[in-house]
């Protein structure tokens, strides 16, 4: 049976939407976790959900609470993180948090002003996860590999 | 004095969001957000009502509001959220708008109980946040006194988001309880006996309670960033009739463009009333600071006992807006709206006008509505 034109249009639309993916280049940051964290790798999608507060527990670590920490709003590293991990524009993520917070649906992760402060937060909290610049000297934290999917 | 007081408050809070960030204490255990604004409004004759402001032929600064949202997390999975407000929309009021507790059972299921913001359409939950839209006020055909958009429901609900195939997601809300919304029915003066029975009666929005509400909203998330498609519906009981509402919504937003469209049908069978309404709007950022916007909205009521040709039964409007965004959290807006029909723009002493001229000649069919204001969030 031949598909109808309307069915073809829907298939083409869904295909186009599925193709709409973000930047596939290597990330311009490294993701860091507490040394006690047992998770070795994390997918980009999982990382996005943790930072958008859609996943509250580490699935491969006895349900330990996830505690994401952001870099300062407007910083270059935070903008790069948003584009690579969430595949969304900085403004779209800013609107997402305005909608979430002001409708009582959730609050954004705490933020820190620089790499050192992010690492201090991660070192102090076993379930914490953050991101720092590629050249940062790691202290009290370890890196975790991010897979594309 | 009241005007001076409102605008002092507005200026004080408007300077705060230049930092544009929620106040976060104890690493997220307590978060404080805020949103609000103030506007000058004037029309060329009729009075105009909306949830965020009122306008009349005497220009008014009495359109100021400030909302403070407090979110407390006593544990990882429990959040208690409260919104307190101060506003002067015609008159000063302060109070608790909503307050509820939320328990996150799983990553895809949250339970809510209390006075919860009503999940309806694209904008009902974020109505106080002017920085999420191009016009100062939400379109009145859907979010004004059109008898569908309650602020909150008092009851219990579930909400969450589940992944579908590919990168599609389905957000859902289901709820049950009681709620109340603003309703204004100028055509009631045209119902048999009304105009004569209530001389000098003012018709302004009143609160109407809907009991035993059951409703929900489904939101389809797509891999195309910014595309949002939703369907909302609920059913409940008014004092003299049942009420059924279905609302379809779609939006697409990029850093430069914004398109939104919503349309609904509501019915109150026992009293023979049916309403249709909707709007389309588009906005474009000429620069990161300067945004232009256009909007068309319309509403039509059919009421048994009222001549369908009455201008009190329909509303059509075209609007244009110009905004200046100091930051994404602070914006100055102006807009001019041309309104036809008196369903949502009418003289509050509509009964008197009808008593003087029963053929509605005493009421101007068109209204020009100007707004200039400032809105912020943090």
Interface residues (C-beta under 8 A of the other chain):
Chain A: X14 X16 X17 X18 X20 X21 X49 X54 X55 X56 X57 X65 X67 X73 X87 X88 X89 X91 X92 X94 X95 X98 X99 X101 X102 X103 X104 X105 X106 X107 X108 X109 X110 X111 X121
Chain B: X20 X21 X22 X24 X27 X28 X31 X33 X35 X67 X69 X71 X73 X76 X77 X79 X81 X83 X98 X100 X102 X104 X107 X116 X117 X125 X126 X128 X129 X131 X132 X159 X161 X166 X167 X168 X222 X223 X224 X225 X226 X227 X253 X254 X255 X328 X377
